[in-house]
Amino acid sequence: MTRTAKRVKINAQGTLRSLMRDYFLNLDAAASDPDRLVAWCTSVGPCEILTAFGYEVYFPENHGALLGARKISHECIPAAVGVGYCAESCSYMTSDIGAALSGVSPLTEAYGISGPPRPDLLAYSTNQCREVQDWWHFFGRRHDAKVLGICPPTHVGEVTDAHVAFVRHELQELINHIEGHLGRKMDYARLEQAVSLSSRASSLWRCVLDTARTRPSPMTFFDGLIHMAPVILMRGSQDAIDYYNLLLDEMNGRVSGGIGAIPDERFRIYWDGMPVWPKVREMSEKFFDLGVAVSASTYCNSWAFEDYAGGDPLEWMARTSTEIFINRSETFKQQFLIEMCEAFQIDGIIFHNARTCPNNTNSRFGMAQRLRDETGMPVLVFDGDLSDVRFFSTAQTMTNMEAFVEQLEGRLR
């Protein structure tokens, strides 16, 4: 069915557009200024350390998402395959490498700049996947830039003091290497400030997401994909805090006024896994037409860290980089999903089996079936990918979504 109701515009989005423009123009200016430094960092990597050293920080995974959202990933991936990168490996990586080899970037059309800034340093954490090492080393060779990284323990159940101590040591070694590379000392007061700002922005982002616990949900997963940008790209800055204060006020106003992102919200769904960036608009419109709010997700919660209460900033960084969902055991993940579904009053769960992203896909080892058996909720698993449209069938997936909602309707009869 097609709904005649109109979407309620999120007013803060105008401010977000200005923030994003300023962020990328600043990176472009820094890359051409010999007195400024640019570092590339993974999205849940040690960006606070880089900020404290005075680097302007760029996140290539965001560029990979932009390539998917602008529907040009499939044009770039063959160039990466041509130099030896497997077409079934991370499509963020292959599309980003392919874009560099092809000389294209969505940043050109959006902001009038040639593309990503040239790095002086590339820093990674493998707490999400090992592919970032190979991705970063490609660009390290391309730009003759130093590549450094940390490798936290993976598939962790309970995060112990020993885990945290191990990762803290790796972070300290990262600092030591950067000090040797730069010939300057870490300013630990500045690091603590960056961590404090990062934690505050993350806490506010969690508060924004938590407004969707109410019925009707004031925002959806698809809104979150847009508004999560500052907590990824601007961690450690006052700009991110100011933005999330603004957005939170608007979402709280919606809650008070009973204003839902989906008028006459009928069902609430949890989304596990990556977005399908080239199809975000179509999926958002489909759920809107079906009267379904995708109220919560694993993906958007990936940047909702625990609060920093002072003390050792490296310990906080070590703990948060180890505790993130993607880095945890199957048992932990399953319990987390159950708790999220209860907290957000979820009616059904959708798992995205992202073909080139096994690390952020949780439907391959029986979890979907176990959750269905334990909670009694309907569960849908669909095949797709974060960026590569070769692995996604629009017609089949939309039909499956409709059938899934019919299943939810059947439970009310």
Buried (B, 14 or more C-beta within 10 A) or exposed (E): EEBEEEEBEBEBEEBBEEBBEEBBBEBBEBBEEEEBBBBBBBBBBBBBBBBBBEBBBBBBBBBBBBBBBBBBBBBBBEBBBEEEBEEBBBBBBBBBBBBBBBEBBBBEEBBEBEBBBBBBBBBBBBBBBEBBBBBBBBBBEEBEBBBBBBBBBBEBEEBEEEBBEBBBEBBBEBBEBBEEBBEEEBEEEBBBBBBBBBBBBBBBBBBBBBBBBBBBBBBBBBBBBBBBBBBBBBBBBEBBBBBBBBBBEBBBEBBEEEBBBBBEBBBBBBBBBBBBBBBBEEBBBBBBBBBBBBBBBBBBBBBBBEEBEEEBBBBBBBBBBBBBBBBBEBEBBBEBBBEBBEEBBBBBBBBBBBBBBBBBBBBEEEBBEBBBEEBEBBBBBBBBBBBBBEBBEBEEBBEBBBEBBEBBEEEEE
